């Protein structure tokens, strides 16, 4: 048997290729929309992809099952509760999918979604969005959070009854918004998870539901669109990107922040493709109803950005700007200047991190608006004061400043530093004290 894991580090999504050398057949579990890596792997191994097994209808990334069906004749397999609008082979609990001499057992494990299934291949358990390394998937994307949590609790208990030596291969690793405590490790065992996984530490259903039904991780605005694409008719290959001389609509500048600051198209948003969680950040700040033009430093950046945008359902890509009129500027700020301006009370500092990060320590007097929400506060911030955006290390501050600048707010990002650097210089920070804390 051939077994390969592929991880999209930008989204924290994992997919799997399982092949049987004797029969020459292969299946892909939870494929990404970019199917070319699977095709290359199977070509090198002398295999052909005959089936796609979906653990569930994904909400965070566009599946490649449509392309594999349309371009390569693969049969798509998913539980009937997914109610897909495409031809499929229904999976059922206890069913075995045969791949030559290799047998794949289906375990129906609702919770994250009603149709969710895990797949057991020998001593390898592909857990999809149920049991993750260090945590469990969020239960609130498809049904009421309490209902999902109750189903997930039963499913997790079922999985932990498997032999402790069973290897766990999750559908997500760190970087995903599917849970808040996911490990960066790409595999584990049932035994290890029983010892360390916080989702398995609750003694009864009531405590599990109370702790997990309400999820603190933000809900991406692309969820409904991605679910509709994955449930709907097969989605084929994307059209190639063409060059644009100019574009009057939504421009996404994917260059590094300092290049953006030195000159960019008026109204452009800056989400660097070289930064972490590019697609997630772009999905939060782009208008999904409007076409997008990409401004990049190179063809490689353009292609990387397009691939990652399509992965989260941003499919209306108008093209790329080769040599646009990049006449607008941003004026980044450094820590020393920020200290001086704050002493003079001449700037408003916006902390654009998430709440749990800010609670650990923030600049006194700063205002909290996560980067993904700053655009909604335009009127409140348009009071003539210069706005300084800060985060942990500069990445989200750059995104937030570009969003505000596009709306006419004079914004200056702290690009090369963050709150830890502010504190390291001896400046005060305020920590949020929870009830019972010291």
C-alpha positions as CSV (number, residue, x, y, z in Angstrom):
1,X,0.0,0.0,0.0
2,X,1.1,3.5,-0.8
3,X,0.1,6.2,1.8
4,X,1.0,9.9,1.4
5,X,-0.1,12.9,3.3
6,X,-0.2,16.4,1.8
7,X,-0.6,19.5,3.9
8,X,-1.6,23.0,2.8
9,X,0.4,25.0,5.2
10,X,-1.5,28.2,4.4
11,X,-4.8,26.8,5.4
12,X,-3.7,24.0,7.7
13,X,-5.6,21.4,5.7
14,X,-4.4,17.8,5.1
15,X,-5.3,15.4,2.3
16,X,-4.3,11.9,1.7
17,X,-3.4,9.6,-1.2
18,X,-3.9,5.9,-0.8
19,X,-2.7,3.5,-3.5
20,X,-2.6,-0.2,-4.1
21,X,0.4,-1.2,-6.2
22,X,-1.0,-4.6,-7.2
23,X,-4.2,-3.2,-8.8
24,X,-2.7,0.2,-9.8
25,X,-5.7,2.0,-8.2
26,X,-5.6,5.0,-5.9
27,X,-8.0,7.1,-3.9
28,X,-7.6,10.7,-2.6
29,X,-9.2,11.6,0.7
30,X,-10.3,15.3,1.1
31,X,-8.5,16.6,-2.0
32,X,-7.5,20.2,-2.5
33,X,-8.8,22.1,-5.5
34,X,-5.2,22.1,-6.9
35,X,-5.1,18.5,-8.0
36,X,-1.9,18.6,-9.9
37,X,0.3,17.3,-7.0
38,X,-1.9,14.1,-6.7
39,X,-1.7,13.5,-10.4
40,X,2.1,13.8,-10.3
41,X,2.4,11.5,-7.4
42,X,0.2,8.8,-9.0
43,X,2.0,9.2,-12.3
44,X,5.4,8.5,-10.6
45,X,3.9,5.5,-8.8
46,X,2.2,4.1,-11.8
47,X,-1.3,4.5,-10.3
48,X,-4.6,6.0,-11.4
49,X,-7.1,7.8,-9.2
50,X,-10.4,5.9,-9.3
51,X,-12.2,7.4,-6.3
52,X,-12.4,10.4,-4.0
53,X,-13.4,9.8,-0.4
54,X,-14.7,13.0,1.3
55,X,-14.9,12.9,5.1
56,X,-17.6,15.7,4.8
57,X,-18.6,18.8,2.9
58,X,-15.7,21.1,3.6
59,X,-16.3,24.7,4.8
60,X,-12.8,26.0,4.7
61,X,-11.4,24.9,1.4
62,X,-12.7,24.2,-2.1
63,X,-12.5,20.4,-2.9
64,X,-10.8,19.1,-6.0
65,X,-13.4,16.3,-6.3
66,X,-15.1,18.0,-9.2
67,X,-11.9,18.3,-11.2
68,X,-11.0,14.7,-10.5
69,X,-14.5,13.6,-11.6
70,X,-14.6,15.8,-14.7
71,X,-11.0,15.4,-15.8
72,X,-10.2,11.9,-14.7
73,X,-13.5,10.0,-14.3
74,X,-13.1,9.5,-10.5
75,X,-16.1,8.3,-8.5
76,X,-16.9,10.6,-5.6
77,X,-17.9,9.0,-2.3
78,X,-19.5,10.8,0.6
79,X,-22.2,10.1,3.2
80,X,-25.7,10.7,1.9
81,X,-26.4,13.2,4.8
82,X,-24.2,15.6,2.9
83,X,-27.1,15.9,0.3
84,X,-24.7,16.6,-2.6
85,X,-25.9,18.0,-5.9
86,X,-23.5,15.9,-8.0
87,X,-23.4,12.2,-8.9
88,X,-21.9,10.2,-5.9
89,X,-21.5,6.9,-4.3
90,X,-23.0,6.9,-0.8
91,X,-20.9,5.9,2.1
92,X,-22.4,4.1,5.1
93,X,-21.1,3.2,8.6
94,X,-19.2,0.0,8.6
95,X,-18.9,-0.2,4.9
96,X,-15.6,-1.3,3.4
97,X,-14.2,0.4,0.2
98,X,-11.9,-1.9,-1.6
99,X,-8.8,-0.7,-3.4
100,X,-7.3,-3.9,-4.9
101,X,-6.1,-5.8,-1.8
102,X,-6.4,-2.7,0.4
103,X,-9.6,-2.2,2.5
104,X,-10.8,1.1,3.8
105,X,-13.4,0.9,6.5
106,X,-15.9,3.8,6.9
107,X,-16.8,5.1,10.4
108,X,-19.7,7.5,10.5
109,X,-18.6,10.2,13.1
110,X,-21.1,13.1,13.1
111,X,-20.4,16.2,15.1
112,X,-18.5,18.6,13.0
113,X,-21.1,18.0,10.3
114,X,-23.9,15.4,10.3
115,X,-22.4,13.5,7.4
116,X,-18.9,13.3,8.7
117,X,-17.0,10.0,8.3
118,X,-13.5,8.8,9.3
119,X,-11.6,6.2,7.3
120,X,-9.6,3.3,8.8
121,X,-6.9,1.8,6.6
122,X,-5.0,-0.9,8.5
123,X,-3.5,0.9,11.5
124,X,-4.1,4.3,10.0
125,X,-7.1,6.4,11.0
126,X,-8.0,9.3,8.8
127,X,-10.0,11.5,11.2
128,X,-11.0,14.4,8.9
129,X,-12.6,17.1,11.0
130,X,-13.3,15.1,14.2
131,X,-10.4,14.1,16.3
132,X,-7.4,16.4,15.7
133,X,-3.9,16.3,17.2
134,X,-4.3,18.2,20.5
135,X,-8.0,19.2,20.0
136,X,-11.2,18.3,18.3
137,X,-13.0,20.1,15.4
138,X,-15.5,22.9,16.0
139,X,-19.1,21.8,16.1
140,X,-20.8,25.0,15.1
141,X,-20.4,25.4,11.3
142,X,-23.3,23.1,10.1
143,X,-25.7,22.8,13.0
144,X,-26.4,24.5,16.4
145,X,-23.2,24.4,18.5
146,X,-24.7,22.3,21.3
147,X,-26.2,19.8,18.9
148,X,-22.9,19.4,17.1
149,X,-21.0,19.1,20.3
150,X,-23.2,16.3,21.5
151,X,-22.7,14.4,18.3
152,X,-18.9,15.1,18.4
153,X,-18.6,13.8,22.0
154,X,-20.1,10.4,21.0
155,X,-17.9,10.2,17.9
156,X,-14.7,11.0,19.8
157,X,-15.6,8.3,22.4
158,X,-16.0,5.8,19.6
159,X,-12.7,6.6,18.0
160,X,-10.8,6.3,21.4
161,X,-12.1,2.8,21.7
162,X,-9.9,1.8,18.8
163,X,-6.5,0.1,19.6
164,X,-4.2,2.7,21.3
165,X,-1.5,2.0,18.7
166,X,-3.8,3.2,15.9
167,X,-2.1,6.1,14.1
168,X,-4.2,9.3,13.8
169,X,-4.0,11.3,10.6
170,X,-6.1,14.5,10.9
171,X,-7.8,16.7,8.3
172,X,-6.3,19.8,9.9
173,X,-3.1,20.9,11.6
174,X,-2.1,24.2,13.2
175,X,-3.1,27.2,11.1
176,X,-6.7,26.1,10.6
177,X,-9.6,27.9,12.1
178,X,-11.3,24.6,12.7
179,X,-10.2,24.6,16.3
180,X,-8.1,26.7,18.6
181,X,-5.8,24.1,20.2
182,X,-4.5,22.2,17.2
183,X,-1.0,20.9,17.3
184,X,1.6,21.6,14.6
185,X,2.2,17.8,14.6
186,X,0.9,16.1,11.5
187,X,0.1,12.7,13.0
188,X,-0.3,11.1,16.4
189,X,-1.8,7.9,18.0
190,X,-4.9,7.2,19.9
191,X,-2.7,6.5,23.0
192,X,-1.0,9.9,22.7
193,X,-4.3,11.8,22.2
194,X,-5.8,10.1,25.3
195,X,-2.9,11.4,27.3
196,X,-2.7,15.0,25.9
197,X,-5.8,16.0,23.9
198,X,-7.8,18.6,25.7
199,X,-11.0,17.6,23.9
200,X,-10.7,14.1,25.5
201,X,-10.2,15.4,29.0
202,X,-13.8,16.1,29.9
203,X,-15.3,13.5,32.2
204,X,-18.9,13.6,30.8
205,X,-21.1,14.9,28.0
206,X,-22.3,18.0,29.9
207,X,-18.8,19.4,30.6
208,X,-17.7,18.7,27.0
209,X,-20.7,20.5,25.6
210,X,-20.3,23.4,28.0
211,X,-16.7,23.8,27.0
212,X,-16.9,23.2,23.2
213,X,-20.3,24.4,22.0
214,X,-19.2,28.0,21.9
215,X,-16.2,28.5,19.7
216,X,-13.9,31.5,20.1
217,X,-12.2,31.1,16.7
218,X,-13.6,33.6,14.2
219,X,-16.0,32.2,11.6
220,X,-14.6,32.9,8.1
221,X,-17.0,34.8,5.8
222,X,-16.2,32.4,3.0
223,X,-17.8,29.4,4.8
224,X,-21.2,29.5,3.1
225,X,-19.7,30.1,-0.3
226,X,-17.2,27.2,0.1
227,X,-19.9,24.8,1.3
228,X,-22.1,25.7,-1.6
229,X,-19.3,25.1,-4.1
230,X,-18.4,21.7,-2.5
231,X,-22.0,20.6,-2.3
232,X,-23.0,21.9,-5.7
233,X,-22.4,20.7,-9.3
234,X,-18.8,19.7,-10.1
235,X,-16.4,22.6,-10.3
236,X,-14.0,22.3,-13.2
237,X,-10.5,23.7,-13.7
238,X,-9.9,27.4,-13.4
239,X,-9.2,29.6,-16.4
240,X,-5.7,30.9,-16.7
241,X,-5.0,34.4,-15.5
242,X,-4.4,37.2,-18.0
243,X,-2.5,40.4,-17.8
244,X,-4.3,43.7,-17.1
245,X,-3.1,47.2,-17.9
246,X,-5.4,48.7,-15.3
247,X,-8.4,47.7,-13.2
248,X,-11.0,49.9,-11.7
249,X,-12.3,47.3,-9.2
250,X,-11.0,45.4,-6.2
251,X,-7.2,45.1,-6.2
252,X,-5.3,42.7,-3.9
253,X,-1.7,43.6,-3.5
254,X,0.2,40.5,-2.4
255,X,3.7,42.0,-2.3
256,X,5.6,42.4,1.0
257,X,4.4,45.2,3.2
258,X,7.4,47.5,2.6
259,X,7.0,47.3,-1.2
260,X,3.3,48.1,-0.7
261,X,4.1,51.1,1.5
262,X,6.6,52.4,-1.1
263,X,3.9,52.5,-3.8
264,X,0.6,50.8,-4.5
265,X,-2.5,51.2,-6.6
266,X,-5.1,53.6,-5.0
267,X,-7.6,51.6,-2.9
268,X,-5.6,48.4,-3.0
269,X,-5.6,46.0,-0.1
270,X,-2.3,44.5,1.1
271,X,-2.2,40.8,2.1
272,X,1.3,39.5,1.5
273,X,1.3,36.1,-0.1
274,X,4.6,35.3,1.7
275,X,3.0,35.7,5.1
276,X,1.1,33.2,7.1
277,X,-2.6,32.3,6.5
278,X,-2.7,34.4,3.3
279,X,-6.0,32.9,2.0
280,X,-7.7,33.2,5.4
281,X,-6.8,36.9,5.8
282,X,-7.7,37.7,2.2
283,X,-11.1,36.0,2.6
284,X,-11.8,38.2,5.6
285,X,-11.1,41.5,3.9
286,X,-12.1,41.0,0.3
287,X,-15.7,41.5,-1.0
288,X,-16.6,38.1,-2.2
289,X,-19.2,39.5,-4.6
290,X,-16.7,41.6,-6.6
291,X,-14.0,40.4,-9.0
292,X,-10.3,40.7,-7.9
293,X,-7.2,41.8,-9.7
294,X,-3.8,40.7,-8.3
295,X,-0.8,42.9,-8.0
296,X,2.4,40.9,-7.3
297,X,6.1,41.2,-7.5
298,X,6.6,38.2,-9.8
299,X,4.8,35.6,-11.8
300,X,5.5,33.1,-9.0
301,X,3.8,35.4,-6.5
302,X,0.8,35.8,-8.8
303,X,0.3,32.1,-9.3
304,X,0.7,31.3,-5.6
305,X,-1.8,34.0,-4.7
306,X,-4.3,32.8,-7.3
307,X,-4.0,29.2,-6.1
308,X,-4.6,30.1,-2.5
309,X,-7.5,32.4,-3.3
310,X,-9.3,29.8,-5.3
311,X,-8.8,27.4,-2.4
312,X,-11.1,29.5,-0.2
313,X,-13.7,30.1,-3.0
314,X,-12.4,33.4,-4.4
315,X,-12.8,32.3,-8.0
316,X,-13.7,35.6,-9.8
317,X,-10.1,36.6,-10.6
318,X,-10.0,39.3,-13.3
319,X,-6.3,38.9,-13.9
320,X,-3.0,40.4,-12.7
321,X,-1.7,43.9,-13.0
322,X,1.7,43.8,-14.7
323,X,2.8,47.5,-14.4
324,X,0.1,49.4,-12.6
325,X,0.1,53.1,-11.6
326,X,1.4,52.5,-8.0
327,X,1.2,56.2,-6.8
328,X,-0.2,55.8,-3.3
329,X,2.1,55.5,-0.3
330,X,1.9,54.3,3.3
331,X,4.2,55.7,6.1
332,X,5.1,52.8,8.4
333,X,6.0,53.7,12.0
334,X,8.8,52.4,14.3
335,X,8.7,51.8,18.0
336,X,10.7,54.9,18.9
337,X,8.4,57.2,17.0
338,X,5.3,55.4,18.3
339,X,6.6,56.1,21.9
340,X,7.0,59.8,21.1
341,X,3.6,60.2,19.5
342,X,1.8,58.4,22.3
343,X,3.5,60.6,24.8
344,X,2.1,63.6,22.8
345,X,-1.3,61.9,22.6
346,X,-1.3,62.6,18.9
347,X,-2.2,59.1,17.5
348,X,-4.8,56.4,18.1
349,X,-3.4,53.0,18.4
350,X,-5.5,50.1,17.1
351,X,-4.6,46.6,18.3
352,X,-5.7,44.3,15.5
353,X,-5.0,41.0,17.1
354,X,-7.6,38.5,18.3
355,X,-9.1,38.9,21.8
356,X,-7.2,36.0,23.4
357,X,-3.9,37.5,22.2
358,X,-4.7,41.0,23.4
359,X,-5.8,39.7,26.8
360,X,-2.2,38.6,27.4
361,X,-1.0,42.2,27.2
362,X,-1.7,45.4,25.3
363,X,-0.6,49.0,25.0
364,X,-2.5,51.1,27.6
365,X,-5.1,53.2,26.0
366,X,-5.1,51.3,22.7
367,X,-8.3,50.3,21.1
368,X,-9.1,46.7,20.1
369,X,-10.4,46.0,16.6
370,X,-9.3,42.7,14.9
371,X,-7.8,43.3,11.5
372,X,-10.7,41.5,9.9
373,X,-13.2,44.1,11.2
374,X,-11.4,47.4,10.9
375,X,-13.2,48.3,7.7
376,X,-16.5,48.5,9.5
377,X,-15.2,51.2,11.8
378,X,-14.4,53.8,9.1
379,X,-16.7,56.5,10.3
380,X,-15.6,56.2,14.0
381,X,-11.9,56.4,13.0
382,X,-12.4,59.3,10.5
383,X,-11.8,62.0,13.2
384,X,-8.6,63.4,11.8
385,X,-6.2,61.5,14.1
386,X,-3.5,59.3,12.6
387,X,-4.3,55.7,13.3
388,X,-1.4,53.3,14.1
389,X,-2.1,49.6,13.7
390,X,-0.2,47.1,15.8
391,X,-0.3,43.3,16.2
392,X,2.1,40.6,17.3
393,X,4.8,41.0,14.7
394,X,3.6,43.3,11.9
395,X,1.7,41.1,9.4
396,X,-1.8,41.8,10.4
397,X,-1.0,45.5,11.2
398,X,-0.1,45.8,7.5
399,X,-3.4,44.3,6.3
400,X,-5.4,46.5,8.6
401,X,-3.6,49.7,7.6
402,X,-4.2,48.9,3.9
403,X,-7.9,48.4,4.6
404,X,-8.1,51.7,6.5
405,X,-6.0,53.6,3.9
406,X,-8.3,52.3,1.1
407,X,-11.2,54.0,2.9
408,X,-9.4,57.3,3.3
409,X,-8.2,56.9,6.9
410,X,-4.6,58.0,7.5
411,X,-3.1,54.7,8.9
412,X,0.4,53.9,9.8
413,X,1.3,50.2,10.5
414,X,4.0,49.0,12.9
415,X,5.5,46.6,10.4
416,X,8.7,45.2,11.8
417,X,7.7,44.8,15.5
418,X,4.8,44.1,17.7
419,X,3.5,44.1,21.3
420,X,6.3,41.8,22.5
421,X,8.9,44.2,21.1
422,X,7.1,47.2,22.7
423,X,7.2,45.5,26.1
424,X,10.9,44.4,25.6
425,X,11.8,48.1,25.4
426,X,10.5,48.6,28.9
427,X,7.1,50.1,27.9
428,X,4.0,49.2,30.0
429,X,1.4,46.7,28.9
430,X,-2.0,46.0,30.4
431,X,-3.2,42.4,30.8
432,X,-6.8,41.5,31.1
433,X,-7.5,39.9,34.5
434,X,-10.1,37.2,34.4
435,X,-12.4,36.4,37.3
436,X,-10.3,34.5,40.0
437,X,-7.0,35.7,38.4
438,X,-4.3,37.4,40.4
